[in-house]
Amino acid sequence: MADTPNETLSSKERKEPLAYQLKWIPWKDDFIPIVTQNQNGPCPLLALTNVLIFKGKLKIEAGQTFILSEELSDHLAEHLLINRPTNLSEAETANYEQIVQDALAIFPKLQTGIDVNVKFDSVSGFEFTSEIGLFDLLGVPLYHGWLADPKEIDTYRIVASTSYNHLVGMVIEGCREGTSEPDGPESQDVMLARVFLENTAQQLTSHGLAALQTTIEDNQFAILFRNNHFSMIHKHQGMLYELITDMGYLNEQGHIWQGLSDVHGNGDFFDAQFRLQTSERRKTELDHEVAVGLLAEEGEGLIDQPPKETTVADTPSAVQPSQPIIDELECKRLQEEEDRMFAYQVQQEFDREAESVPPPSAPQHHNPPAITNPPPQRSRSNDDCKIL
């Protein structure tokens, strides 16, 4: 399961190290940074760094607001050297140093993504590569939740004993060239394999989620591979949480964790103390996601973060909140209220004019009165409500 072409291309085009903004949060009577992600992509480098920060094994200078990718790699390399196993023989020491050197050569790949071949036999099943070995070397468990349900006997028989690459190869080999119809005596197996891949495109199944819940211990930190993305997960008081690293939530202290409770990623949001956010805040979040989608389609710009509800007191002094951004849906709602008020005022003006005209005492013939100008029409401009 290799990186997508766009991700690979972008990594080759980069000539300068990437800069990642830091989000400082309260954690166990202290403040620690979350390395946030400023663009879509797998980026296992951030996931590994965040796990080591939360475990207290990697320190970043207080007050720092951003960090370069080269600095993150240096921190990981330093961690490997400092935490070298003790009581090694001379040969074992030389072997470990060689492993560290091999790991350092892999670090540039961690910025964009690594090749991962999932094995469907367990949540810790991955084909071993030097990149996968790096997770073991750093002492960070790597999991996935892409498992077939044993209750689906036929599918489970085909899927559970193989890997992603093998399953895809089976589907390709079993199909006629230029068509999607399976061919040969094992056509039924090919069809079941293809249906499984299509129905689990999110790379997480209900059975896999249940297996993660059982496998991961309370208070454990790990990395979840899902949707070709690496994210930090944590189990707290029996519940699984996924760390939110989207830079759009840089100043949102109420959006630190998202519950890993379903395969579609619709879990609730929690703050650093795992306090559930209210339904009103969840509605605001959903409104913001819709607004971002609308702006992305219309090409009118980007919204960097959801409506801000935190204060400077909620964050360390080094992290300054950015300018609040008007939510597009709220803007539309205010526009509609303004239109209704304008219509009401016009109606009131007509009513007053009608009351001021005395009723005629008898029918009389007069020249028709001059037509007065109606109330001026309200100018509607595209500038009435603009997203800043």
Buried (B, 14 or more C-beta within 10 A) or exposed (E): BEBEEEBEEBBEEEEEBBEBBBBBBBBEEEBBBBBBBBEEBBBBBBBBBBBBBBEEBBEBEEEEBEBEBBBBBEBBBEBBEEEEEEEEEEEEEEEBBEBBEEBBEBBBBBBBBBEBBBBBBBBBBBBEEBBBBBBEBBEBBBBBBBBBBEEBEEBBEBBBEBBBBBBBEBBEEBBEEEEEEBEEEBEEBBBBBBEBBEEBEEBBBEBBBBBBBEBBEEEBBBBBBBEBBBBBBBBBEEBBBBBBBBBBBBBBBBBBBBBBBEBEBEBBBBBBEBEBBEEEBEEBBEBBEEBBEBBEEEEEEEBBBBBBBBEEEBBBEBBEBEEEBBBBBBBEEEEEEEEEEEEEEBEEEEEEEEEEEEEEEEEEEEEEEEEEEEEEEEEEEEEEBEBE
